[in-house]
Amino acid sequence: MQRRSFIGRAAAGAAVAAVAAPAVVQAQAALRWRLASSFPKALDTIFGAAEGFAAQVRAMSGGRFQISVAAPGEIVPAFGVDDAVRTGTVEMTHTAPYYFVGKNEAFAFGTAVPFGLNARQINAWMMDGNGTRLMREFYANYNFVSFPGGNTGAQMGGFWRREIKSLAEMRGQKFRIGGFGGRVMERIGLVPQMIPAGEIYTALERGTIDAAEWVGPYDDEKLGLGKVAPNYAFPGFWEGGAALEFWVNTKAFDGLSAEYKAIIEAAATTASKELMARYDARNPAALKRLVAGGVRLFRFPRDVMDAAFRASQELYADIGAKNPAFKKIHDDYMSYRRDANLWFRLSEAAYDDFMQAQKL
């Protein structure tokens, strides 16, 4: 099912609902669904995206279709949402697909892979390329269908107890990093740790880990990581544009009327756009506050970037040789990346390079 064709049907369905709301809404059965989020309530950006999605569904259905949003632990743990949706324990989730690469590395392409696409490129690959078709084909094996859930944009490289000046200084450090990026970090000598957002601060404070990444200034400030590890790295090369998704149990989705399916699609698309806008609007001020509070910025040295890039390409080749699902998506994704980077190099990158050098 191509997202661009479904969006057309979704828009048409939503338009009908808006023009003839009383007749359409009354024809639909009242529904109550549960959505299990992978993100804590304290993060109003990401957790708020699911709440905004639910509010849109309620409004567009005239209150007949209501979805309650649960934080991690209220129904299932943060990393248990995939099984909860697959089995029908909950009808849907809002999550980062790369959390589940332990089950199949192909999940990574639903969020981000190191040195992959940026946020706009991911959006284009998903909506006008083969991304949605390929990912939904893969997700069918797990009994759910995907919808856009937002994008954080390019992320930061995490908080470190001390500035990293060379690859040698990074080796052996225990680094909280989610998803696929940990595989690359392991290859260049780090010890990756997978820890939910709500537990990162404690692990960093107690010294269980040496460094931790989450998203970017606005969310990271809320987690307070800079208080115990004041050196803030950039860029987060493992998440050049980290996408989130809504997953809906296949049987639950297939049981919806055409109008309710259209509402789900439209609400997900709106929530996705709003999430990216919130990060772009809120990160600059948060970064200023962090720096004013004593956080020191540093850029990953070139030898770290070069080693990580080589390790990522080797990792993709190794996995692709054993995992047909990964290879199928990877080949299309990287082919799109080559063409997209050719265009972005002439347009966005050239413009940004000039503008960011100006003193406005």
C-alpha positions, 0 to 999 in steps of 0.5 A, a space after each residue: 500500500 503506497 502512502 501517497 495513494 493512501 493519503 489521497 484517499 485519506 484526504 478525500 475521506 476526511 473532507 467528506 467527514 468535514 462536509 457531512 459530519 453528522 451523517 458520517 459520524 453517526 454511521 460509525 460505531 464508537 471505538 475505544 483504543 489504547 496506544 502504548 508509547 515508548 516515551 515518558 510523559 516528561 518529554 512533552 515533544 515525543 509523548 505529546 505527539 501521541 497525545 496530539 494524534 489522539 486528540 486529532 482522531 477524537 476531533 475528526 470523528 466527532 468524539 466517536 473514536 477515542 484513543 487513550 495514550 499510556 506511558 511506558 510501564 502503565 500497560 507495557 514497558 517502553 521496549 515491549 510495545 512491539 509485542 503488545 501491538 503484534 498480539 493485540 494487547 493494545 491496538 497501537 503504539 508510538 515508537 522508534 522502530 530501531 529499538 527492535 533491531 535485536 529482532 531484525 536489523 531491518 527495523 532500523 530503516 524505520 528510524 535511522 541508520 548511521 550516515 543515512 538520510 536526513 529528515 527531509 530525505 527520509 520523508 521523501 523516501 517514505 512518501 514518494 519513494 519506496 520507503 512506505 511500501 518496503 517497510 509495510 511489507 516488512 512489518 506485515 511479518 509482525 502483524 502491524 501497519 505503519 504510519 508517520 510519527 514524526 522526526 527529531 531532525 539531526 540529533 546531537 552526539 550525547 553528553 560525555 564526562 570529558 571532551 573526546 579528542 581522538 578515537 583512542 579516547 573513545 575506546 572502552 567507554 560505556 555509551 548509552 545509545 539506542 538502536 542500530 548506532 550501537 552496532 557501529 559504536 561497538 565496532 569502533 571500540 565502545 561498549 553500547 548500552 540500551 537504556 530507556 529515557 527515564 533511566 539514563 540520568 541515574 545510570 550516568 550519575 552513578 557511573 554505570 555508563 560514561 556517556 549518553 545520547 538521547 535526542 537534542 537540546 530540548 529533550 536533553 535539557 529535560 533529562 538533565 544529562 548535562 549536570 553530570 556529564 557537561 561535554 556535549 558532542 555533535 553531530 549524532 552521525 547515527 541519527 541524521 534524521 530520526 523518524 518515529 512511527 505509529 504502529 497499528 495492529 493489522 486486524 484492528 486496522 483492517 476492521 476500521 471503516 474507510 472513514 476511520 482509516 482515513 482519520 488515522 492516516 490524516 491524524 498521523 500525518 499532522 502529528 508527524 509534521 507538528 513533532 518536527 516543527 516543535 523540535 526545530 522551534 524549541 532546540 535553539 533556545 534550549 541549546 542557549 540555556 544549556 551552554 549558559 548553564 555550563 555545558 561545553 560543546 565539542 565536535 567529534 574529531 575527524 578520525 572518529 567520523 571516518 572510522 565510524 563511517 567505514 564501520 557502518 559500511 562494513 556492517 551493512 555489507 555483513 548484515 545484508 549477506 545474511 538478512 534478505 529483508 535488510 538487504 532489500 530495504 538497504 539497497 533501495 534506501 542507499 540508492 535513494 541516498 546517492 541521488 538525494 545527496 547529489 541534489 542536496 549538495 547543490 541546493 540545501 547544503 550550499 545555501 546553508 553553508 553560506 547562511 550559517 557563516 553570516 553574522 545576522 
